[in-house]
Each structure stands twice: as C-alpha cells, then as structure tokens.
Amino acid sequence: MYQVVQTKKWKKERSPKRILVIRLQATGDVIITLPFVQLLKNEHPTSQIDFLTRETQVSIIENLVAVTNVISFTNSHKRWKQLLALIIILPRLLVNRYDVVLDLQVNRYSRIIRQLLFPTAFSEFEKYTPLPAVERNWKAVERSGLVKNFAHPILSFINNNTGGIILKENGWNQPKDLIILNPAGAFKSRNWPLAYYVSFARIWIRKYPDSQFLILGINRIELKASSLKKELGDKMINLVSKTSLPEAFEIIEKSTLVISEDSGLMHIAWALKIPTIALIGSTDKNRSSQPGKHLVTLNSDDLPCGNCMKSDCIFGEIPSCLSRYSPEMILDLSEKLLKRQ
C-alpha cells in the first residue's frame, strides 16, 4: 500500500500556543508516543499540548505532566458510533483553535479532524514505510518543524506513589533490585519457554542475591504468574491483575531490568528508559524493535522464516526463534546491558 504523507511545517519563530496530538490506538502504539510528547513540551514549555485517544488509553496519558487535556474518543469500531463521537468532540476541538496538529494515527477520523481544525501547521505518521514505529513517530514530529533533534527524554508524571505502596504491601524488600519477568507475548510464537524464565531467575539470584523478581499485567498471564511464583517462592512478587496502568508505570519506573516478550509492558519499559531485553519472537521487527541503548531486541530477522507474524511456529510447539536464546545467554546480555547504562 502507498500513502501520500501530508505535512505543513511550523515556520513562526515563537512556540505554538496549542498543539493537538492524535493517536487513538493501540496501547503499545500510544505508549511509544509519550517520549515525543515530552520532547515537544521540553522544547516548547509555554505550549498547551492536548492528546486525543480512545477511552481505553486515556489513563496512559492523563498522568503525563506534559499533557494539559486528554480528549476521549470512543472505543467502538462501528462506523456510526465513531461518527457520533466525532460530532460530540468536534466543538471542543474547534474552540481550542490548535496551531499544530500531529496526526500519529492517520485514519479516516483523524484526517477529518485535522482538516476541519485548519491548523497553521500539521504532520502525519507514515503508516506503510518499513521502519520501526518509533522512527516513524519521530519523522512526523521532525517534519512539523517543532523539534530538530531527538534525544530520548525522561518522562515526567503526576506521581501518587501508589505503585510503590502496592510493591511494599506485596513484599518488596527495598532497596533490593527489581527484575521484571514478563511472559506476556500474545501468541505461542512470541513466548520464551517458561522453564527458561525460572532457570534465568535462579542463575541471577545466585549471582545477585540482593534482587527480587516481579511479574505484573492482566489476567491473561495469571497461570504463568502462578507457576513462576510456585517455582521462585518469596523471590517472586506477583502483581498480576493488581495494578492499574498508571500504577504499572510507577512500578516499572522503579525496576532495574526487564526481561520481556512483545507486549505493552515492553513498550512502557522502553518509554521509561529502563534496561530491557526484548524477546519479540515472530513479530515483525518493524513493529516492535525500538531504538535506544537501553534496549536489546532479539528478533527473528536473521532466520529464513523470520518476521513471520504467525501465531504458531510451523516448526513445533516451542518457537525456534526464541528457544535458541538460553537463560545463560540472556544473563550475559543483561549484564552487558546494565554495565553500559
């Protein structure tokens, strides 16, 4: 498919008064826009930045200090409900008279919104270019003329420390290092064997006894969490289904290292600049490989069957693109990653 990327650069010397960022879905894609929103705020501290997203993603954005208003769009994908939502929010958007609109979604509704707002400057996300989503987000921001150089910023949140309280209530012996294990890949072809997580944890704890392991996320991984807890005992803190998204951000921010399959939590760790070993398996590298010295991505790009995007591996129950990474190899990569931070 082909897309004519539309853009109109901000050419005024002053900062824009109001900027609208649009990214409706999905969770991981919304999360990886956060450093760019923070970067915009750092470069233009007097600008009001609003963010338009679906209802399920509002909680991701509303605690980011850089964002003034989060505007909610319907979760429904039914055309009539989306049109109704557009009619409801449009007056509010028109009143704000945005100087710049960054369309990081580029679908029917985001384009209609951008066109009806008649901004002085705007830029679009490239949907079909074979580049990682982070690079495409950056190109959209760069084309707007608002930021010239990308340096991954520290995100600033309204922090209530509820995440820290939950950690302590569930056995975190601060200041022990938190190592997050995240077996949350959506399909078998994106799952590192659970026995490998156990082996990695046991090797790690022998070398670094002042550590604790943590698993958090949604109920889809409850069985895996229970299995890890059974194997690792009081070395493992199980917070699956016990945290909100903002609380998960607070908790991940306190971690030392993340070992993660392709999931939203992996993208949170990237956004927060937490050292991460990303085991993305069958996922296309351009969908989940993120840049940065704090991330080591182990993808399948070097294999003839790589980037297959299949839910099941054609070579067996355990995907060969992930089973080739032993616990010892992940330990070695983790140590090298932490040394260079």
C-alpha positions in Angstrom: 0.0 0.0 0.0 1.0 3.6 -0.6 0.4 6.8 1.4 1.0 10.3 0.3 2.3 11.8 3.6 0.9 15.3 4.1 2.7 18.0 6.1 2.9 21.7 6.6 5.8 23.0 8.7 5.5 25.4 11.6 7.6 28.4 10.4 7.0 31.0 13.0 9.8 31.9 15.5 7.5 31.7 18.5 6.2 28.5 20.0 2.7 27.5 19.0 0.0 28.3 21.7 -1.8 24.9 21.3 -0.7 21.6 19.9 -3.0 18.6 19.4 -1.5 15.1 19.2 -3.8 12.3 17.8 -3.1 8.6 18.5 -6.2 6.6 19.0 -4.9 3.1 19.3 -3.5 0.6 20.4 -2.0 0.5 23.9 1.7 -0.1 22.8 1.4 2.4 20.0 0.1 5.1 22.3 2.8 4.4 24.8 5.6 4.9 22.3 4.4 8.4 21.5 5.0 9.6 25.1 8.7 10.5 24.7 7.8 12.6 21.7 5.1 14.4 23.6 7.6 15.0 26.4 10.1 16.2 23.9 7.6 18.7 22.5 6.9 20.1 26.0 10.6 20.3 26.8 11.2 22.3 23.5 8.0 24.4 23.8 7.3 24.8 27.6 4.7 27.5 27.1 2.6 25.5 24.6 -0.6 23.7 25.6 -0.4 20.1 24.4 -3.7 18.1 24.2 -3.9 14.4 23.3 -6.8 12.7 21.5 -7.1 8.9 22.1 -9.6 6.1 22.7 -11.2 5.7 26.1 -9.1 2.7 27.0 -5.9 4.7 26.5 -6.9 7.8 28.5 -5.3 6.5 31.7 -2.0 6.1 30.0 -1.9 9.8 29.0 -3.6 11.7 31.8 -0.8 11.4 34.4 1.8 12.8 31.9 2.7 16.3 33.1 3.4 17.4 29.5 -0.3 17.0 28.5 -2.8 19.6 29.5 -6.0 17.9 28.3 -6.8 14.3 27.3 -9.7 14.1 24.9 -11.5 10.8 24.8 -12.7 9.1 21.6 -15.0 6.1 21.5 -13.6 2.5 21.8 -16.1 1.3 19.3 -15.1 0.4 15.8 -18.7 0.7 14.5 -18.8 3.5 11.9 -22.0 5.2 13.3 -20.6 5.3 16.9 -17.3 6.8 15.6 -19.2 9.4 13.6 -21.3 10.2 16.7 -18.1 10.5 18.8 -16.6 12.8 16.2 -19.7 15.1 16.3 -19.6 15.2 20.1 -15.9 16.1 20.4 -15.6 18.4 17.4 -17.0 21.6 19.0 -14.5 21.3 21.9 -11.6 20.8 19.5 -12.7 23.8 17.3 -12.9 26.1 20.3 -9.3 25.4 21.2 -8.0 26.7 17.8 -5.0 24.4 17.6 -1.9 25.9 15.8 -0.4 22.5 15.2 -2.0 19.0 14.7 0.2 15.9 14.8 -1.7 13.0 13.3 0.1 9.9 14.6 -2.8 7.7 13.7 -3.7 8.6 10.1 -7.1 7.0 9.6 -10.4 8.3 8.3 -11.4 10.1 11.5 -8.0 11.6 12.4 -7.7 13.1 9.0 -11.2 14.6 9.1 -10.4 16.1 12.5 -7.2 17.6 11.2 -8.8 19.0 8.1 -11.7 20.6 10.0 -9.4 22.3 12.5 -7.5 24.2 9.8 -4.2 24.3 11.8 -1.4 26.6 10.8 0.9 23.5 10.7 0.4 19.8 10.7 2.2 16.5 10.1 1.3 12.9 9.5 2.6 9.5 10.6 3.8 7.2 7.8 1.8 4.0 8.0 3.4 1.8 5.4 7.1 2.7 5.5 9.2 -0.3 6.6 10.7 1.4 9.6 10.1 0.9 13.3 7.1 2.8 14.6 9.3 4.9 16.9 11.3 6.2 13.9 8.1 7.0 12.0 6.7 8.9 15.0 10.0 10.9 15.1 9.8 11.7 11.4 6.3 13.0 11.8 7.4 15.3 14.7 10.5 16.4 12.9 8.5 17.3 9.7 6.3 19.6 11.8 9.3 21.9 12.3 8.8 21.9 16.1 11.8 19.8 17.1 15.1 19.3 15.2 16.9 16.6 17.2 15.7 13.5 19.1 17.2 12.7 22.5 15.1 10.3 24.5 13.7 12.4 27.4 12.9 11.5 30.9 9.1 11.3 31.2 7.6 13.5 34.0 4.4 12.1 35.6 2.0 13.1 38.3 3.2 10.5 40.7 1.0 9.5 43.6 3.4 6.6 44.6 0.5 4.2 44.8 2.7 1.8 42.8 5.4 1.9 45.4 2.9 1.3 48.2 1.5 -1.7 46.3 5.0 -3.1 45.9 5.8 -2.8 49.6 2.5 -4.3 50.6 3.2 -7.3 48.4 6.7 -8.0 49.8 9.2 -5.7 48.0 12.2 -5.5 50.3 13.5 -2.1 49.3 16.3 -1.4 48.3 16.6 -4.8 46.6 16.8 -4.6 42.8 13.6 -5.3 41.0 13.9 -7.6 38.0 10.7 -7.8 36.0 9.9 -11.0 34.1 7.2 -10.6 31.5 6.0 -13.7 29.7 3.1 -11.8 28.1 3.6 -12.4 24.4 0.1 -12.7 22.8 0.9 -15.9 20.9 2.9 -19.1 21.3 5.3 -17.9 18.6 6.2 -15.0 20.8 6.7 -16.9 24.0 10.1 -17.7 25.6 9.8 -21.0 27.4 8.5 -20.6 31.0 11.2 -23.0 32.2 13.8 -20.6 30.8 12.5 -17.8 32.9 12.8 -20.0 36.0 16.3 -21.0 35.1 17.3 -17.4 34.4 15.9 -16.3 37.8 17.8 -19.0 39.7 21.1 -18.2 38.0 20.6 -14.5 38.5 19.7 -14.8 42.2 22.8 -16.9 42.9 25.0 -14.2 41.4 22.9 -11.2 42.7 21.2 -12.2 45.9 20.1 -8.7 46.6 17.4 -8.9 43.9 13.7 -9.7 43.7 11.6 -10.7 40.7 8.3 -9.2 39.8 5.5 -10.1 37.4 2.6 -7.8 36.6 0.0 -7.4 34.0 -3.5 -8.5 33.1 -5.3 -11.8 34.0 -4.3 -13.4 30.7 -1.0 -14.4 32.3 -2.3 -15.4 35.7 -1.4 -19.1 35.1 2.1 -18.2 34.1 2.4 -15.9 37.1 1.2 -18.6 39.5 3.7 -21.1 38.0 6.6 -18.7 38.4 5.6 -17.9 42.0 5.4 -21.6 42.8 9.0 -22.1 41.5 10.6 -19.0 42.9 8.7 -18.6 46.2 9.4 -15.4 48.1 11.9 -14.3 45.5 8.9 -13.5 43.2 6.3 -10.8 43.7 3.1 -11.5 41.8 1.1 -8.3 41.0 -0.9 -9.7 38.0 -4.4 -8.1 37.9 -3.5 -5.9 41.0 -2.4 -2.7 39.3 -3.9 0.0 37.0 -1.9 1.2 34.0 -0.7 4.4 35.9 0.4 2.2 38.8 2.2 -0.1 36.4 4.1 2.8 35.1 5.2 3.8 38.6 6.3 0.3 39.4 8.2 -0.3 36.2 10.0 3.0 36.8 11.5 1.5 40.0 12.8 -1.6 38.3 16.5 -2.3 37.4 16.0 -4.7 34.5 13.1 -6.0 32.4 13.0 -9.4 30.5 10.0 -9.1 28.3 8.2 -10.7 25.4 6.4 -8.5 22.9 3.7 -6.6 24.9 2.6 -3.3 26.2 4.8 -3.6 29.2 7.9 -3.9 27.0 6.9 -0.5 25.4 6.4 1.0 28.8 9.9 0.0 29.8 11.3 1.5 26.5 9.4 4.8 27.1 10.8 4.9 30.7 14.3 4.1 29.5 14.5 1.0 31.7 17.2 -1.5 30.6 15.3 -4.2 28.7 15.9 -7.5 27.0 13.1 -7.7 24.4 12.3 -11.2 23.2 9.9 -10.4 20.3 9.9 -13.8 18.5 7.8 -13.9 15.4 6.8 -10.3 15.5 7.9 -8.2 12.5 11.0 -6.2 13.7 9.5 -3.0 12.3 6.5 -3.3 14.6 8.3 -3.9 17.9 12.0 -3.2 17.5 12.7 0.1 19.3 15.9 2.1 19.1 17.9 3.1 22.1 21.0 2.0 24.1 18.8 0.8 27.0 17.1 -1.9 24.8 18.4 -5.2 23.4 15.9 -6.6 20.9 16.1 -10.3 20.0 14.1 -10.7 16.8 13.8 -13.4 14.1 15.1 -11.2 11.3 18.1 -13.4 10.7 16.1 -16.5 10.0 14.6 -17.7 6.7 11.2 -17.8 8.5 11.8 -14.6 10.3 9.2 -11.9 10.9 6.5 -14.4 10.0 3.8 -12.9 12.3 2.2 -16.4 12.6 0.5 -17.2 15.9 2.0 -20.7 16.0 5.5 -21.8 15.0 5.5 -24.1 12.0 8.5 -26.0 13.4 6.9 -27.1 16.7 5.3 -26.1 20.0 8.3 -24.0 21.1 9.3 -21.3 18.6 12.8 -21.9 17.4 13.4 -18.1 17.0 13.2 -17.8 20.8 14.2 -21.2 22.2 17.7 -20.6 20.8 18.3 -18.0 23.5 19.3 -19.9 26.6 18.9 -18.5 30.2 22.7 -18.2 30.3 22.7 -16.1 27.1 20.1 -13.8 28.5 22.0 -13.4 31.7 25.2 -12.5 29.8 23.2 -9.9 27.6 21.6 -8.5 30.7 24.9 -8.0 32.5 26.5 -6.3 29.4 23.4 -4.1 29.0 23.5 -2.9 32.7 27.2 -2.2 32.5 26.8 0.2 29.7 23.9 2.2 31.2 
